[in-house]
Amino acid sequence: MKVFIIAIVMWWGDPSAKPKHDSVEVETLDGKPLFFNTQQACFNHVDENLDALKAFGRAYYPSSNAVKSIHCISKEIS
């Protein structure tokens, strides 16, 4: 089954401080799986929770300078 998940890409001002992986997939919310049946539903969630998603990205990568972008990406789940 194809679903959409949220991916947060971070930005570092100092390229030498950037880790190998610069993004995190948001897999859960309040201990429950977080995915969407449509890309639009994912976009709506991002719009409604933008500040919380930015805070999640900064907490996951505290050495980053900012959130570079937030995407709704498709993923196959079984």
KEZA-18892 format. One record per atom (N, C-alpha, C, O): x, y, z; residue in one letter; atom name; residue number from 1. Coordinates in Angstrom, 2 decimals. Each point is the difference from the previous one (the first is absolute). Layout:
N
+---------+---------+---------+------+------+------+
:      xx :      yy :      zz : resn : name : resi :
+---------+---------+---------+------+------+------+
:       X :       Y :       Z :    a :   CA :  NUM :
...
+---------+---------+---------+------+------+------+
% end
This chain:
78
+---------+---------+---------+------+------+------+
:      xx :      yy :      zz : resn : name : resi :
+---------+---------+---------+------+------+------+
:    0.84 :   -1.18 :    0.00 :    m :    N :    1 :
:   -0.84 :    1.18 :    0.00 :    m :   CA :    1 :
:    0.89 :    1.24 :    0.00 :    m :    C :    1 :
:    0.97 :    0.08 :    0.75 :    m :    O :    1 :
:   -1.30 :    0.88 :   -1.59 :    k :    N :    2 :
:    0.76 :    1.25 :   -0.09 :    k :   CA :    2 :
:   -0.60 :    1.02 :    0.96 :    k :    C :    2 :
:   -1.21 :    0.25 :   -0.02 :    k :    O :    2 :
:    2.07 :    0.33 :    0.87 :    v :    N :    3 :
:   -0.42 :    1.06 :    0.92 :    v :   CA :    3 :
:    1.00 :    1.15 :   -0.13 :    v :    C :    3 :
:    1.00 :   -0.10 :   -0.71 :    v :    O :    3 :
:   -1.28 :    1.17 :    1.39 :    f :    N :    4 :
:    0.89 :    1.16 :    0.01 :    f :   CA :    4 :
:    0.46 :    0.26 :    1.43 :    f :    C :    4 :
:   -0.78 :   -0.06 :    0.95 :    f :    O :    4 :
:    2.08 :    0.34 :   -0.83 :    i :    N :    5 :
:    0.58 :    0.31 :    1.30 :    i :   CA :    5 :
:    0.70 :    1.35 :   -0.10 :    i :    C :    5 :
:    0.24 :    0.52 :   -1.09 :    i :    O :    5 :
:    0.08 :    0.04 :    2.24 :    i :    N :    6 :
:    0.66 :    1.30 :    0.07 :    i :   CA :    6 :
:    1.50 :   -0.21 :    0.16 :    i :    C :    6 :
:    0.44 :   -0.80 :    0.83 :    i :    O :    6 :
:    0.34 :    1.52 :   -1.63 :    a :    N :    7 :
:    1.46 :    0.00 :    0.11 :    a :   CA :    7 :
:    0.46 :    1.44 :    0.21 :    a :    C :    7 :
:   -0.39 :    0.90 :   -0.74 :    a :    O :    7 :
:    1.22 :   -0.70 :    1.76 :    i :    N :    8 :
:    0.51 :    1.33 :    0.33 :    i :   CA :    8 :
:    1.48 :    0.03 :   -0.36 :    i :    C :    8 :
:    0.79 :   -0.79 :    0.51 :    i :    O :    8 :
:   -0.41 :    1.72 :   -1.39 :    v :    N :    9 :
:    1.40 :    0.17 :   -0.42 :    v :   CA :    9 :
:    0.57 :    1.20 :    0.73 :    v :    C :    9 :
:   -0.60 :    1.08 :    0.01 :    v :    O :    9 :
:    1.76 :   -1.28 :    0.61 :    m :    N :   10 :
:    0.62 :    1.06 :    0.79 :    m :   CA :   10 :
:    1.11 :    0.69 :   -0.79 :    m :    C :   10 :
:    0.45 :   -0.49 :   -1.03 :    m :    O :   10 :
:    0.00 :    1.65 :    1.54 :    w :    N :   11 :
:    1.04 :    0.79 :   -0.65 :    w :   CA :   11 :
:    1.08 :    0.36 :    1.01 :    w :    C :   11 :
:   -0.29 :    0.36 :    1.14 :    w :    O :   11 :
:    1.54 :   -0.45 :   -1.57 :    w :    N :   12 :
:    1.15 :    0.39 :    0.80 :    w :   CA :   12 :
:    0.74 :    1.12 :   -0.71 :    w :    C :   12 :
:    0.29 :   -0.10 :   -1.19 :    w :    O :   12 :
:    0.01 :    1.17 :    1.91 :    g :    N :   13 :
:    0.76 :    1.11 :   -0.57 :    g :   CA :   13 :
:    1.44 :   -0.39 :   -0.28 :    g :    C :   13 :
:    0.62 :    0.52 :   -0.93 :    g :    O :   13 :
:   -0.09 :   -1.43 :    1.73 :    d :    N :   14 :
:    1.36 :   -0.48 :   -0.18 :    d :   CA :   14 :
:   -0.07 :   -1.38 :   -0.64 :    d :    C :   14 :
:   -0.36 :   -0.97 :    0.66 :    d :    O :   14 :
:    0.70 :    0.86 :   -1.95 :    p :    N :   15 :
:   -0.11 :   -1.29 :   -0.68 :    p :   CA :   15 :
:    0.80 :   -1.12 :    0.66 :    p :    C :   15 :
:   -0.37 :   -1.17 :   -0.12 :    p :    O :   15 :
:    1.45 :    1.50 :    0.80 :    s :    N :   16 :
:    0.80 :   -1.04 :    0.65 :    s :   CA :   16 :
:   -0.71 :   -0.58 :    1.23 :    s :    C :   16 :
:    0.37 :   -1.07 :    0.47 :    s :    O :   16 :
:   -1.38 :    1.77 :    0.05 :    a :    N :   17 :
:   -0.76 :   -0.48 :    1.16 :    a :   CA :   17 :
:   -1.20 :   -0.85 :   -0.40 :    a :    C :   17 :
:   -0.64 :   -0.63 :    0.85 :    a :    O :   17 :
:    0.33 :    0.61 :   -2.14 :    k :    N :   18 :
:   -1.16 :   -0.74 :   -0.50 :    k :   CA :   18 :
:    0.26 :   -1.50 :    0.10 :    k :    C :   18 :
:    1.01 :   -0.49 :   -0.50 :    k :    O :   18 :
:   -1.93 :   -0.26 :    1.14 :    p :    N :   19 :
:    0.18 :   -1.45 :    0.06 :    p :   CA :   19 :
:   -0.31 :   -0.66 :   -1.34 :    p :    C :   19 :
:   -0.49 :    0.64 :   -0.93 :    p :    O :   19 :
:    0.79 :   -1.93 :    0.85 :    k :    N :   20 :
:   -0.23 :   -0.74 :   -1.24 :    k :   CA :   20 :
:   -1.48 :    0.05 :   -0.40 :    k :    C :   20 :
:   -0.33 :    0.20 :   -1.17 :    k :    O :   20 :
:   -0.55 :   -0.37 :    2.14 :    h :    N :   21 :
:   -1.45 :    0.08 :   -0.24 :    h :   CA :   21 :
:   -0.50 :    1.32 :    0.56 :    h :    C :   21 :
:    0.24 :    0.32 :    1.17 :    h :    O :   21 :
:   -0.94 :    0.44 :   -1.99 :    d :    N :   22 :
:   -0.44 :    1.33 :    0.42 :    d :   CA :   22 :
:   -1.51 :    0.12 :    0.14 :    d :    C :   22 :
:   -0.54 :    1.11 :    0.06 :    d :    O :   22 :
:   -0.15 :   -2.26 :   -0.01 :    s :    N :   23 :
:   -1.46 :    0.06 :    0.11 :    s :   CA :   23 :
:   -0.51 :   -1.08 :    0.94 :    s :    C :   23 :
:    0.70 :   -0.97 :    0.30 :    s :    O :   23 :
:   -1.91 :    1.17 :    0.16 :    v :    N :   24 :
:   -0.65 :   -0.96 :    0.89 :    v :   CA :   24 :
:   -1.42 :   -0.21 :   -0.49 :    v :    C :   24 :
:   -0.70 :    0.95 :   -0.36 :    v :    O :   24 :
:    0.27 :   -2.21 :    0.36 :    e :    N :   25 :
:   -1.38 :   -0.33 :   -0.34 :    e :   CA :   25 :
:   -0.81 :   -0.02 :    1.30 :    e :    C :   25 :
:    0.42 :   -0.58 :    1.00 :    e :    O :   25 :
:   -1.58 :    1.21 :   -1.03 :    v :    N :   26 :
:   -0.87 :    0.01 :    1.16 :    v :   CA :   26 :
:   -0.87 :   -1.25 :   -0.08 :    v :    C :   26 :
:   -0.89 :   -0.10 :   -0.85 :    v :    O :   26 :
:    1.15 :   -0.85 :    1.73 :    e :    N :   27 :
:   -0.67 :   -1.29 :   -0.07 :    e :   CA :   27 :
:   -1.18 :   -0.14 :    0.95 :    e :    C :   27 :
:   -0.92 :   -0.78 :   -0.26 :    e :    O :   27 :
:    0.94 :    1.53 :    1.37 :    t :    N :   28 :
:   -1.08 :   -0.13 :    0.98 :    t :   CA :   28 :
:   -0.41 :    1.36 :    0.55 :    t :    C :   28 :
:    0.74 :    0.98 :   -0.11 :    t :    O :   28 :
:   -1.92 :   -0.95 :    0.69 :    l :    N :   29 :
:   -0.51 :    1.16 :    0.72 :    l :   CA :   29 :
:   -0.74 :   -0.54 :    1.22 :    l :    C :   29 :
:   -0.95 :   -0.76 :   -0.14 :    l :    O :   29 :
:    1.40 :    1.15 :    1.31 :    d :    N :   30 :
:   -0.59 :   -0.49 :    1.25 :    d :   CA :   30 :
:   -0.02 :   -1.52 :    0.08 :    d :    C :   30 :
:   -0.96 :   -0.59 :    0.49 :    d :    O :   30 :
:    2.04 :   -0.04 :   -0.99 :    g :    N :   31 :
:    0.14 :   -1.45 :    0.07 :    g :   CA :   31 :
:   -0.78 :   -0.78 :   -1.04 :    g :    C :   31 :
:    0.01 :   -1.23 :    0.02 :    g :    O :   31 :
:   -0.67 :    1.92 :   -0.94 :    k :    N :   32 :
:   -0.78 :   -0.68 :   -1.05 :    k :   CA :   32 :
:    0.63 :    0.30 :   -1.36 :    k :    C :   32 :
:    0.54 :    1.08 :   -0.21 :    k :    O :   32 :
:   -0.61 :   -2.04 :   -0.72 :    p :    N :   33 :
:    0.57 :    0.24 :   -1.33 :    p :   CA :   33 :
:   -0.60 :    1.26 :   -0.64 :    p :    C :   33 :
:   -1.20 :    0.25 :    0.10 :    p :    O :   33 :
:    2.04 :    0.51 :   -0.76 :    l :    N :   34 :
:   -0.45 :    1.22 :   -0.67 :    l :   CA :   34 :
:    0.24 :   -0.14 :   -1.49 :    l :    C :   34 :
:    1.13 :    0.09 :   -0.47 :    l :    O :   34 :
:   -2.21 :   -0.32 :   -0.27 :    f :    N :   35 :
:    0.07 :   -0.04 :   -1.46 :    f :   CA :   35 :
:   -1.35 :    0.44 :   -0.54 :    f :    C :   35 :
:   -1.00 :    0.06 :    0.73 :    f :    O :   35 :
:    0.98 :    0.26 :   -2.02 :    f :    N :   36 :
:   -1.19 :    0.58 :   -0.61 :    f :   CA :   36 :
:   -0.33 :   -0.75 :   -1.28 :    f :    C :   36 :
:    0.89 :   -0.46 :   -0.71 :    f :    O :   36 :
:   -2.18 :    0.33 :    0.42 :    n :    N :   37 :
:   -0.44 :   -0.71 :   -1.21 :    n :   CA :   37 :
:    0.15 :    0.84 :   -1.26 :    n :    C :   37 :
:    0.12 :   -0.53 :   -1.10 :    n :    O :   37 :
:   -0.12 :    1.86 :    1.27 :    t :    N :   38 :
:    0.18 :    0.89 :   -1.16 :    t :   CA :   38 :
:    1.09 :    1.01 :    0.30 :    t :    C :   38 :
:    0.27 :    0.34 :    1.15 :    t :    O :   38 :
:    0.34 :    0.14 :   -2.21 :    q :    N :   39 :
:    1.02 :    1.03 :    0.16 :    q :   CA :   39 :
:   -0.61 :    1.28 :    0.56 :    q :    C :   39 :
:    0.63 :    0.70 :    0.79 :    q :    O :   39 :
:   -1.85 :   -0.39 :   -1.20 :    q :    N :   40 :
:   -0.65 :    1.21 :    0.48 :    q :   CA :   40 :
:   -0.25 :   -0.06 :    1.50 :    q :    C :   40 :
:    0.17 :    1.00 :    0.69 :    q :    O :   40 :
:   -0.56 :   -2.15 :   -0.17 :    a :    N :   41 :
:   -0.19 :   -0.16 :    1.45 :    a :   CA :   41 :
:    1.32 :    0.22 :    0.73 :    a :    C :   41 :
:    0.02 :    0.59 :    1.08 :    a :    O :   41 :
:    1.07 :   -1.07 :   -1.66 :    c :    N :   42 :
:    1.32 :    0.22 :    0.58 :    c :   CA :   42 :
:    0.34 :    1.50 :    0.00 :    c :    C :   42 :
:    0.45 :    0.53 :    1.02 :    c :    O :   42 :
:   -0.67 :    0.13 :   -2.16 :    f :    N :   43 :
:    0.25 :    1.45 :   -0.07 :    f :   CA :   43 :
:   -0.82 :    0.75 :    1.04 :    f :    C :   43 :
:    0.51 :    0.92 :    0.64 :    f :    O :   43 :
:   -1.77 :   -1.30 :   -0.48 :    n :    N :   44 :
:   -0.85 :    0.66 :    0.99 :    n :   CA :   44 :
:    0.56 :   -0.15 :    1.40 :    n :    C :   44 :
:    0.01 :    0.95 :    0.78 :    n :    O :   44 :
:    0.47 :   -2.16 :   -0.45 :    h :    N :   45 :
:    0.59 :   -0.23 :    1.32 :    h :   CA :   45 :
:    1.25 :    0.87 :    0.19 :    h :    C :   45 :
:    0.19 :    0.58 :    1.07 :    h :    O :   45 :
:    0.64 :   -0.49 :   -2.09 :    v :    N :   46 :
:    1.20 :    0.83 :    0.08 :    v :   CA :   46 :
:   -0.40 :    1.46 :    0.24 :    v :    C :   46 :
:    0.57 :    0.65 :    0.87 :    v :    O :   46 :
:   -1.53 :   -0.15 :   -1.63 :    d :    N :   47 :
:   -0.45 :    1.39 :    0.17 :    d :   CA :   47 :
:   -0.51 :    0.26 :    1.42 :    d :    C :   47 :
:    0.29 :    1.04 :    0.58 :    d :    O :   47 :
:   -1.05 :   -1.99 :   -0.03 :    e :    N :   48 :
:   -0.61 :    0.17 :    1.32 :    e :   CA :   48 :
:    1.00 :   -0.18 :    1.14 :    e :    C :   48 :
:   -0.25 :    0.44 :    1.12 :    e :    O :   48 :
:    1.38 :   -1.09 :   -1.39 :    n :    N :   49 :
:    0.95 :   -0.34 :    1.07 :    n :   CA :   49 :
:    1.43 :    0.43 :   -0.33 :    n :    C :   49 :
:    0.95 :   -0.64 :    0.44 :    n :    O :   49 :
:   -0.82 :    1.70 :   -1.21 :    l :    N :   50 :
:    1.31 :    0.42 :   -0.50 :    l :   CA :   50 :
:    0.99 :    0.29 :    1.13 :    l :    C :   50 :
:    1.14 :   -0.47 :   -0.06 :    l :    O :   50 :
:   -1.54 :    1.21 :    1.06 :    d :    N :   51 :
:    0.93 :    0.34 :    1.09 :    d :   CA :   51 :
:    0.45 :   -1.24 :    0.76 :    d :    C :   51 :
:    1.17 :   -0.12 :    0.35 :    d :    O :   51 :
:   -2.09 :   -0.81 :   -0.10 :    a :    N :   52 :
:    0.35 :   -1.22 :    0.72 :    a :   CA :   52 :
:    0.95 :   -0.86 :   -0.84 :    a :    C :   52 :
:    0.92 :   -0.61 :    0.54 :    a :    O :   52 :
:   -1.14 :    0.56 :   -1.85 :    l :    N :   53 :
:    0.88 :   -0.78 :   -0.87 :    l :   CA :   53 :
:    1.40 :    0.61 :   -0.06 :    l :    C :   53 :
:    0.99 :   -0.72 :    0.00 :    l :    O :   53 :
:   -0.91 :    2.04 :   -0.05 :    k :    N :   54 :
:    1.30 :    0.67 :    0.02 :    k :   CA :   54 :
:    0.72 :   -0.30 :    1.32 :    k :    C :   54 :
:    1.20 :   -0.27 :    0.00 :    k :    O :   54 :
:   -1.93 :    0.32 :    1.10 :    a :    N :   55 :
:    0.60 :   -0.29 :    1.31 :    a :   CA :   55 :
:    0.48 :   -1.46 :    0.06 :    a :    C :   55 :
:    1.06 :   -0.27 :    0.57 :    a :    O :   55 :
:   -1.82 :   -0.65 :   -1.15 :    f :    N :   56 :
:    0.41 :   -1.40 :   -0.05 :    f :   CA :   56 :
:    1.31 :   -0.15 :   -0.76 :    f :    C :   56 :
:    0.91 :   -0.70 :    0.46 :    f :    O :   56 :
:   -0.81 :    1.34 :   -1.62 :    g :    N :   57 :
:    1.22 :   -0.06 :   -0.79 :    g :   CA :   57 :
:    1.20 :    0.57 :    0.74 :    g :    C :   57 :
:    1.08 :   -0.58 :   -0.04 :    g :    O :   57 :
:   -1.27 :    1.72 :    0.71 :    r :    N :   58 :
:    1.09 :    0.62 :    0.76 :    r :   CA :   58 :
:    0.40 :   -0.87 :    1.19 :    r :    C :   58 :
:    1.18 :   -0.05 :    0.35 :    r :    O :   58 :
:   -2.15 :   -0.62 :    0.28 :    a :    N :   59 :
:    0.32 :   -0.88 :    1.13 :    a :   CA :   59 :
:    0.77 :   -1.24 :   -0.48 :    a :    C :   59 :
:    0.89 :   -0.47 :    0.70 :    a :    O :   59 :
:   -1.24 :   -0.04 :   -1.87 :    y :    N :   60 :
:    0.66 :   -1.19 :   -0.54 :    y :   CA :   60 :
:    1.42 :    0.33 :   -0.43 :    y :    C :   60 :
:    0.91 :   -0.81 :    0.19 :    y :    O :   60 :
:   -0.71 :    1.99 :   -0.77 :    y :    N :   61 :
:    1.31 :    0.46 :   -0.45 :    y :   CA :   61 :
:    0.32 :    1.33 :    0.68 :    y :    C :   61 :
:   -0.10 :    1.05 :   -0.63 :    y :    O :   61 :
:    0.49 :   -1.07 :    1.91 :    p :    N :   62 :
:    0.23 :    1.26 :    0.71 :    p :   CA :   62 :
:    1.16 :    0.84 :   -0.53 :    p :    C :   62 :
:    0.07 :    1.20 :    0.27 :    p :    O :   62 :
:    0.84 :   -1.81 :   -1.03 :    s :    N :   63 :
:    1.13 :    0.77 :   -0.54 :    s :   CA :   63 :
:   -0.36 :    0.73 :   -1.29 :    s :    C :   63 :
:    0.81 :    0.77 :   -0.52 :    s :    O :   63 :
:   -2.01 :   -1.00 :    0.00 :    s :    N :   64 :
:   -0.40 :    0.69 :   -1.24 :    s :   CA :   64 :
:   -0.33 :    1.45 :    0.29 :    s :    C :   64 :
:   -0.26 :    0.38 :    1.15 :    s :    O :   64 :
:    0.27 :    0.43 :   -2.21 :    n :    N :   65 :
:   -0.35 :    1.41 :    0.15 :    n :   CA :   65 :
:   -1.47 :    0.28 :   -0.25 :    n :    C :   65 :
:   -0.56 :    0.94 :    0.57 :    n :    O :   65 :
:   -0.07 :   -1.75 :   -1.41 :    a :    N :   66 :
:   -1.39 :    0.27 :   -0.36 :    a :   CA :   66 :
:   -0.60 :   -1.21 :   -0.72 :    a :    C :   66 :
:    0.70 :   -0.92 :   -0.40 :    a :    O :   66 :
:   -2.01 :    0.97 :    0.25 :    v :    N :   67 :
:   -0.70 :   -0.97 :   -0.84 :    v :   CA :   67 :
:    0.12 :    0.49 :   -1.44 :    v :    C :   67 :
:   -0.36 :    1.14 :   -0.31 :    v :    O :   67 :
:    0.87 :   -1.98 :   -0.55 :    k :    N :   68 :
:    0.16 :    0.37 :   -1.42 :    k :   CA :   68 :
:   -1.32 :   -0.18 :   -0.75 :    k :    C :   68 :
:   -0.42 :    0.89 :   -0.74 :    k :    O :   68 :
:   -0.24 :   -2.04 :    0.95 :    s :    N :   69 :
:   -1.27 :   -0.25 :   -0.69 :    s :   CA :   69 :
:   -0.73 :   -1.14 :    0.69 :    s :    C :   69 :
:    0.59 :   -0.79 :    0.74 :    s :    O :   69 :
:   -1.88 :    0.72 :   -1.00 :    i :    N :   70 :
:   -0.83 :   -1.08 :    0.50 :    i :   CA :   70 :
:   -0.76 :   -0.57 :   -1.19 :    i :    C :   70 :
:   -0.63 :    0.74 :   -0.76 :    i :    O :   70 :
:    0.69 :   -2.06 :    0.60 :    h :    N :   71 :
:   -0.61 :   -0.65 :   -1.15 :    h :   CA :   71 :
:   -1.00 :   -1.07 :    0.43 :    h :    C :   71 :
:    0.12 :   -0.58 :    1.08 :    h :    O :   71 :
:   -1.09 :    0.34 :   -1.93 :    c :    N :   72 :
:   -0.89 :   -1.16 :    0.12 :    c :   CA :   72 :
:    0.44 :   -0.96 :   -1.08 :    c :    C :   72 :
:   -0.16 :    0.27 :   -1.19 :    c :    O :   72 :
:    0.71 :   -1.41 :    1.62 :    i :    N :   73 :
:    0.55 :   -0.96 :   -0.95 :    i :   CA :   73 :
:   -0.79 :   -1.29 :    0.03 :    i :    C :   73 :
:   -0.54 :   -0.40 :    1.04 :    i :    O :   73 :
:    0.47 :   -0.26 :   -2.18 :    s :    N :   74 :
:   -0.74 :   -1.26 :   -0.05 :    s :   CA :   74 :
:    0.88 :   -1.14 :    0.51 :    s :    C :   74 :
:    1.22 :    0.01 :   -0.15 :    s :    O :   74 :
:   -1.89 :   -0.99 :    0.76 :    k :    N :   75 :
:    0.69 :   -1.15 :    0.56 :    k :   CA :   75 :
:   -0.92 :   -1.19 :   -0.09 :    k :    C :   75 :
:   -1.20 :    0.11 :    0.23 :    k :    O :   75 :
:    1.76 :   -1.25 :   -0.57 :    e :    N :   76 :
:   -0.78 :   -1.24 :   -0.05 :    e :   CA :   76 :
:    0.05 :   -0.67 :    1.37 :    e :    C :   76 :
:    1.07 :   -0.20 :    0.57 :    e :    O :   76 :
:   -2.24 :   -0.15 :   -0.05 :    i :    N :   77 :
:   -0.06 :   -0.75 :    1.24 :    i :   CA :   77 :
:   -0.81 :   -1.27 :   -0.24 :    i :    C :   77 :
:   -0.83 :   -0.06 :   -0.91 :    i :    O :   77 :
:    1.08 :   -0.93 :    1.72 :    s :    N :   78 :
:   -0.76 :   -1.25 :   -0.18 :    s :   CA :   78 :
:   -1.04 :   -0.18 :    1.08 :    s :    C :   78 :
:   -0.72 :   -1.00 :    0.00 :    s :    O :   78 :
+---------+---------+---------+------+------+------+
% end
